Amino acid sequence: MQACSDEGIQIYGGMGFSADAPMEAAWRDARISRIYEGTNEINRMLAVGMLVKKAMKGHVNLLEPAMAVGNELTSIPSFDTPDFSEPLSEEMDMIKKLKKVFLMVAGSAVQKFGPALEEHQQLLIAASDILIEIYMAESAILRTQKNIARTSVEEQKEQIAMSQLYLYSAVKIIQNRAEEGISSFAEGDEQRMMLMGLKRFTKYANLPNIIELRNVVADKVTGENKYPFTKA
């Protein structure tokens, strides 16, 4: 929301900063949403911190899936060709792999620091950013798949493009934050193995044409001369 309102001001130019234009109020409303329930940084630490506490108490099974990902890293990767015939099926496969990234980082951090993980705030924020990006990307893809089932691929081509664009952006953010997290607690062979796993889990089988996807969305907006994505 903050980024959208900021771009809106950019489109309006100097007038966008004025109270006479709609973007000024939109920007203020977007900005307050980042702090009125607590700052982003505090909420991000709480998100993973609460998950870790539940895992330590046995209420959430975090360590077992994390150990399974660790075992996968030491095994020979599968060279089978997945079936990506369904719309956004490759994107959903990427979501599964990104969840392994979170388990690899968060699970390893819990095993290394235990309850003391709360003291490593930057690591918590990095893990939280990974979790947030996975949630947002998966939500967009699932919503688009639901709309495709209700209408058709052709009618949802812009939503498909936006879902693919968001996932592409999420993968880049997750790569960066995972590298930061891994480098903060792993060294030597362990670090090299985890970085290799990160590369494996964030690799596209077929990288989408990002510029073409952006053009699909831009053509829809310019063609209707308004924001056309308000309906479900």
C-alpha positions in Angstrom: 0.0 0.0 0.0 2.8 2.4 0.9 4.6 1.7 -2.4 1.4 2.1 -4.4 0.5 5.5 -2.8 4.1 6.6 -3.3 4.0 5.8 -7.0 0.6 7.5 -7.2 2.2 10.7 -5.9 4.9 10.3 -8.5 2.4 10.1 -11.3 0.6 13.2 -10.1 3.9 15.0 -9.9 4.1 18.1 -7.6 0.3 18.2 -7.3 0.4 14.7 -5.7 1.8 16.2 -2.6 -1.1 18.6 -2.3 -4.1 18.0 -0.1 -6.2 18.9 -3.2 -5.1 15.6 -4.8 -6.3 12.2 -3.6 -2.9 10.6 -3.2 -1.9 12.9 -0.3 -4.5 11.3 2.0 -3.8 7.8 0.6 -0.2 8.2 1.4 -0.9 9.3 5.0 -3.4 6.4 5.5 -0.9 3.9 4.2 1.9 5.3 6.4 -0.1 5.1 9.6 -0.9 1.4 9.0 2.7 0.6 9.5 2.8 1.9 13.0 -0.6 2.1 14.7 -0.5 -1.5 15.8 3.2 -1.4 16.6 6.1 -0.7 14.3 6.9 -3.1 11.5 10.2 -4.1 13.2 8.5 -5.1 16.5 5.7 -7.0 14.7 8.1 -8.8 12.5 10.2 -10.0 15.4 7.0 -11.1 17.3 5.8 -13.1 14.3 8.8 -15.4 14.3 9.4 -15.1 18.0 5.9 -16.5 18.9 6.4 -19.3 16.4 9.7 -20.2 18.0 8.2 -20.2 21.5 5.4 -22.5 20.3 7.9 -24.8 18.7 10.0 -25.0 21.9 6.9 -25.9 23.9 5.9 -28.6 21.3 2.8 -26.8 20.2 4.1 -26.4 16.6 6.2 -29.0 14.8 8.9 -26.8 13.4 12.1 -28.7 14.1 11.1 -32.0 12.5 10.3 -30.4 9.1 13.4 -28.3 9.4 15.5 -31.5 10.0 13.9 -33.0 6.9 15.0 -30.1 4.9 18.5 -30.5 6.3 18.5 -34.1 5.3 17.3 -33.1 1.8 20.3 -30.8 1.5 22.7 -33.7 1.9 20.9 -36.0 -0.5 21.1 -36.2 -4.3 18.5 -33.8 -5.8 15.8 -35.2 -8.0 16.2 -34.7 -11.7 12.5 -35.6 -12.5 10.7 -33.1 -14.7 7.7 -31.7 -12.8 4.3 -31.4 -14.4 3.6 -27.7 -14.9 0.6 -28.0 -17.2 -1.9 -26.4 -14.9 -2.0 -22.6 -14.6 0.5 -21.3 -12.0 1.6 -24.8 -11.1 5.3 -23.9 -11.4 4.6 -20.9 -9.1 3.0 -23.1 -6.5 6.0 -25.5 -6.7 8.3 -22.5 -6.1 6.2 -21.6 -3.0 6.9 -25.1 -1.6 10.6 -24.6 -2.2 10.5 -21.2 -0.5 8.9 -22.7 2.6 11.9 -25.0 2.7 14.1 -21.9 2.8 12.2 -20.6 5.8 12.5 -24.0 7.5 16.2 -24.1 6.7 16.9 -20.7 8.2 14.5 -20.6 11.1 14.9 -24.3 12.0 18.7 -24.1 12.0 18.6 -20.8 14.0 16.4 -22.5 16.6 18.7 -25.5 16.9 21.7 -23.2 17.3 20.4 -20.6 19.7 17.3 -22.2 21.3 15.3 -19.7 23.5 18.2 -17.3 23.2 17.2 -16.6 19.6 15.1 -13.7 20.9 18.3 -11.9 21.5 19.3 -12.1 17.8 16.9 -9.4 16.5 18.3 -9.0 13.0 18.1 -12.7 12.5 14.5 -12.7 13.6 13.6 -9.9 11.3 15.3 -11.7 8.4 13.3 -14.9 9.1 10.1 -12.8 9.4 10.7 -11.1 6.1 11.0 -14.6 4.5 7.8 -15.7 6.1 5.9 -12.6 5.1 7.0 -12.8 1.5 6.0 -16.5 1.2 2.6 -15.7 2.7 1.9 -12.8 0.4 3.1 -14.6 -2.7 1.1 -17.7 -1.9 -2.0 -15.7 -1.1 -1.8 -13.9 -4.5 -1.3 -17.2 -6.4 -4.2 -19.0 -4.6 -6.6 -16.1 -5.2 -5.7 -16.0 -8.9 -6.1 -19.8 -9.2 -9.5 -19.4 -7.7 -10.4 -16.7 -10.2 -9.2 -18.8 -13.1 -11.5 -21.7 -12.0 -14.3 -19.2 -11.8 -13.7 -17.6 -15.2 -10.8 -18.5 -17.5 -7.0 -18.2 -18.0 -7.6 -15.5 -20.7 -9.8 -13.4 -18.5 -7.3 -13.6 -15.6 -4.2 -13.0 -17.6 -3.4 -9.7 -15.9 -3.9 -11.3 -12.4 -1.7 -14.1 -13.5 1.0 -11.6 -14.6 0.7 -9.8 -11.3 1.0 -13.0 -9.3 4.1 -14.0 -11.2 5.6 -10.6 -10.8 5.1 -10.6 -7.1 6.6 -14.1 -6.7 9.6 -13.0 -8.7 10.1 -10.0 -6.4 9.5 -12.2 -3.3 12.2 -14.7 -4.4 14.7 -11.9 -4.7 13.9 -10.6 -1.3 14.0 -14.1 0.2 17.3 -14.8 -1.4 18.8 -11.7 0.2 17.3 -12.1 3.6 18.2 -15.8 3.8 21.8 -15.1 2.9 21.9 -12.5 5.7 20.4 -15.0 8.1 22.7 -17.9 7.1 25.8 -15.8 7.3 24.9 -14.7 10.8 25.1 -18.2 12.4 26.6 -20.6 10.0 30.3 -21.0 9.0 32.5 -23.3 6.9 30.9 -26.4 5.4 27.6 -25.8 7.1 27.3 -22.3 5.5 28.4 -23.6 2.1 25.8 -26.4 2.2 23.0 -24.0 3.3 23.9 -21.5 0.6 23.8 -24.3 -2.0 20.4 -25.3 -0.7 19.2 -21.7 -0.9 20.3 -21.6 -4.6 18.5 -24.9 -5.2 15.3 -23.8 -3.5 15.1 -20.4 -5.3 15.9 -21.6 -8.8 13.2 -21.3 -11.4 12.7 -24.1 -13.9 11.4 -21.6 -16.4 12.1 -18.0 -15.5 9.2 -15.8 -16.7 9.7 -12.8 -19.0 9.5 -10.1 -16.4 9.4 -7.2 -18.8 6.5 -8.8 -20.8 4.6 -9.4 -17.6 4.9 -5.8 -16.6 3.7 -4.7 -20.1 0.6 -7.0 -19.7 -0.3 -5.2 -16.5 0.6 -1.7 -17.9 -1.5 -2.2 -21.0 -4.5 -3.1 -18.9 -4.2 0.0 -16.8 -3.5 2.4 -19.7 -6.2 0.8 -21.8 -8.9 1.5 -19.1 -7.3 4.7 -17.9 -8.0 3.8 -14.3 -7.1 1.2 -11.7 -9.0 -1.9 -13.1 -8.4 -4.5 -10.4 -11.0 -3.6 -7.7 -13.2 -6.7 -8.3 -12.5 -10.2 -7.0 
